[in-house]
Amino acid sequence: MKIVTTIILLVLILLAVSSGITKVTLMQQDVEFFGKYGFTNPILIAYGLVQVIGGLLMIFGKTRFAGATIVAITFLISLVVLLMEGNLPVSIITIVATLLLGLVMKQSWKLT
């Protein structure tokens, strides 16, 4: 079970950091998608930085809860935008990732 938990944690960290990097670097797809809903470039960069920081905080046991909480909040914001867009498949993936972040939060809460 420990191996599965570690793999899930690593996938979530990579997902958060890579998702944040696409926003910080202002990838055209993210700029167009979030721009339709009022995200300006500076807001998108800040949003991406928050995701990257949250992902990096998840690496360390003492900051894992805070990092997972930050990433879950950013994923929920993205979920709202995805649902407004009507993108159900990616919305479902985002819901699953957010639920997994909840499990990480629950497990890391015991460690603090």
Secondary structure as UniProt FT lines:
FT   HELIX           2..24
FT   TURN            25..26
FT   HELIX           28..35
FT   TURN            36..38
FT   HELIX           41..57
FT   TURN            58..59
FT   TURN            61..63
FT   HELIX           64..85
FT   HELIX           88..111
//
